[in-house]
Amino acid sequence: MNAGRPLLETERLRLEPWLPGHGVMLARLAAMPDVMRHVGTGATWTPAEAEGHSARALVHWRSHGFGWRAACERGSGRRVGLIALNFAGRDVPELADDDYEIGWWIDPAYWGRGYATEGGKAIRDEAFDRLGAPSVVARIHPDNAASAKVAAALGLTPARDGTTRHGVPVRIHRLVAAAVGGGPRG
């Protein structure tokens, strides 16, 4: 089922390529105000909206060979969130269409355990090592101190401020491949 979609593992996480069944977890997370307060307009998503985003994540995998991943604890198998890597695309005016964008959504029950950083490092390394990304970017709401801390731990630094298509401010954090060894290392 994951042919051509490599599984990534870290010390504590298994990062599974996005599958249709992961949409249930996305809908659960997207219904949580604490998770969504710094995503998009800050509003929670309906199940249909979450299903649409999950479907787009599946299309991204088929089109590009990388994308969102469900983050699961290796020991328990529990899904603790998602770690994403995708092309920004035309719907993200504050980035270039071919920017490799990284992101993370962790269930609040698992906040403070370092899962976003641990999974983010694996995804960042996949972007540079397997995919040859010239850089990795993250769009983070200026009030989201926790995500800014994760971005810093991944080596991303604030590059500029922007505004989303919804008029929401974001800070663009970027890590250039040359800063981590110049691109593909594998």
C-alpha positions as CSV (number, residue, x, y, z in Angstrom):
1,M,0.0,0.0,0.0
2,N,3.0,2.3,0.6
3,A,4.9,1.4,-2.6
4,G,7.2,4.2,-3.5
5,R,6.2,6.0,-0.3
6,P,9.1,5.5,2.2
7,L,8.3,5.2,5.9
8,L,10.4,7.4,8.1
9,E,11.3,6.4,11.7
10,T,12.9,8.4,14.5
11,E,13.8,7.3,18.0
12,R,10.2,7.6,19.2
13,L,8.1,8.2,16.0
14,R,7.0,6.3,12.9
15,L,6.1,8.9,10.2
16,E,3.6,7.1,7.9
17,P,2.9,8.5,4.4
18,W,-0.6,9.9,4.3
19,L,-3.3,7.4,3.6
20,P,-7.1,7.8,3.4
21,G,-7.6,6.5,6.9
22,H,-5.5,9.3,8.3
23,G,-8.3,11.7,7.5
24,V,-10.1,10.7,10.7
25,M,-7.2,12.0,12.7
26,L,-7.1,15.2,10.7
27,A,-10.8,15.8,11.3
28,R,-10.3,15.3,15.0
29,L,-7.4,17.7,15.2
30,A,-9.0,20.3,12.9
31,A,-12.0,20.3,15.3
32,M,-9.9,21.4,18.2
33,P,-9.7,25.2,18.8
34,D,-6.3,24.9,20.5
35,V,-4.8,23.2,17.4
36,M,-6.5,25.5,14.9
37,R,-6.0,28.9,16.6
38,H,-2.8,29.6,14.5
39,V,-3.9,27.7,11.3
40,G,-5.5,29.7,8.5
41,T,-8.1,32.0,9.9
42,G,-8.0,30.3,13.3
43,A,-11.4,28.7,12.8
44,T,-11.9,25.0,13.2
45,W,-12.8,22.9,10.2
46,T,-15.9,20.9,9.5
47,P,-15.5,17.2,8.8
48,A,-16.0,18.0,5.1
49,E,-13.3,20.6,5.1
50,A,-10.9,18.2,6.8
51,E,-11.8,15.5,4.2
52,G,-11.0,17.9,1.4
53,H,-7.6,18.7,2.8
54,S,-6.9,15.0,3.4
55,A,-7.8,14.3,-0.3
56,R,-5.5,17.1,-1.5
57,A,-2.7,15.6,0.7
58,L,-3.2,12.2,-1.1
59,V,-3.1,13.9,-4.5
60,H,0.1,15.7,-3.5
61,W,1.7,12.3,-2.7
62,R,0.7,10.8,-6.0
63,S,1.9,13.9,-7.9
64,H,5.2,14.5,-6.1
65,G,6.2,11.4,-4.1
66,F,6.2,13.2,-0.8
67,G,3.8,15.0,1.5
68,W,1.9,14.8,4.8
69,R,2.8,12.0,7.2
70,A,0.8,10.7,10.2
71,A,3.1,10.8,13.3
72,C,2.7,7.7,15.4
73,E,4.4,6.7,18.6
74,R,6.6,3.8,17.9
75,G,6.0,2.1,21.2
76,S,2.2,2.4,21.5
77,G,1.2,3.0,17.8
78,R,-1.0,5.9,18.8
79,R,-1.4,8.7,16.3
80,V,-0.1,11.9,17.9
81,G,-0.4,14.3,15.0
82,L,0.9,15.0,11.5
83,I,4.1,16.3,10.1
84,A,3.8,17.8,6.6
85,L,6.1,18.6,3.7
86,N,4.5,19.8,0.5
87,F,4.9,22.3,-2.3
88,A,3.2,25.6,-1.3
89,G,1.3,25.9,-4.6
90,R,-0.7,28.8,-6.1
91,D,-3.0,29.0,-3.1
92,V,-0.2,30.3,-0.9
93,P,0.6,33.8,-2.2
94,E,3.2,34.5,0.4
95,L,5.4,31.6,-0.9
96,A,6.7,30.5,-4.3
97,D,4.7,27.6,-5.9
98,D,7.8,25.3,-5.6
99,D,8.8,26.2,-2.0
100,Y,9.1,23.1,0.1
101,E,6.9,23.9,3.1
102,I,7.1,22.1,6.4
103,G,4.5,22.1,9.1
104,W,3.3,20.1,12.1
105,W,0.1,19.5,14.0
106,I,0.4,17.7,17.3
107,D,-2.6,16.6,19.4
108,P,-2.6,18.8,22.6
109,A,-2.5,15.6,24.7
110,Y,1.1,15.2,23.4
111,W,2.3,18.8,23.5
112,G,5.6,19.4,25.3
113,R,7.1,16.0,24.4
114,G,9.3,17.2,21.5
115,Y,7.4,15.3,18.9
116,A,7.0,18.2,16.5
117,T,10.8,18.8,16.6
118,E,11.7,15.1,16.3
119,G,9.3,14.5,13.4
120,G,10.2,17.9,11.9
121,K,13.9,17.0,11.8
122,A,13.2,13.8,9.9
123,I,11.0,15.6,7.4
124,R,13.6,18.4,7.0
125,D,16.3,15.8,6.3
126,E,14.0,14.0,3.8
127,A,13.5,17.3,2.0
128,F,17.3,18.0,1.7
129,D,18.6,14.4,1.4
130,R,16.0,12.5,-0.7
131,L,14.3,15.4,-2.5
132,G,17.2,17.8,-3.1
133,A,15.1,20.8,-1.8
134,P,17.0,24.1,-2.2
135,S,15.4,25.3,1.0
136,V,12.6,24.5,3.5
137,V,10.1,27.1,4.7
138,A,7.5,27.3,7.5
139,R,4.7,29.8,7.7
140,I,4.1,30.6,11.4
141,H,1.7,33.1,12.9
142,P,3.7,35.7,14.8
143,D,1.9,34.8,18.1
144,N,2.7,31.1,17.8
145,A,5.8,31.0,20.1
146,A,5.7,27.2,20.3
147,S,5.9,26.6,16.6
148,A,8.6,29.3,16.3
149,K,10.6,27.4,18.8
150,V,10.2,24.2,16.8
151,A,11.3,26.0,13.6
152,A,14.4,27.3,15.4
153,A,15.3,23.8,16.6
154,L,15.1,22.7,13.0
155,G,17.5,25.4,11.9
156,L,14.9,27.7,10.3
157,T,15.2,31.4,10.9
158,P,12.7,34.2,10.4
159,A,13.2,35.5,6.8
160,R,10.3,37.9,6.3
161,D,6.8,38.7,7.3
162,G,3.8,38.2,5.0
163,T,0.0,38.0,4.9
164,T,-2.1,35.0,3.9
165,R,-4.9,35.1,1.4
166,H,-7.2,35.5,4.4
167,G,-5.3,38.6,5.6
168,V,-3.7,36.8,8.5
169,P,-0.1,37.8,9.4
170,V,2.6,35.1,9.1
171,R,6.3,35.0,9.6
172,I,8.2,33.0,7.0
173,H,11.0,30.9,8.5
174,R,13.5,29.5,6.1
175,L,16.5,27.1,6.1
176,V,18.6,27.1,2.9
177,A,20.2,23.8,1.9
178,A,23.7,25.4,1.8
179,A,23.4,26.0,5.5
180,V,23.1,22.2,6.2
181,G,25.7,21.0,3.7
182,G,24.5,22.1,0.3
183,G,21.6,19.9,-0.6
184,P,21.4,16.1,-1.2
185,R,23.8,14.2,1.0
186,G,22.6,10.6,0.3
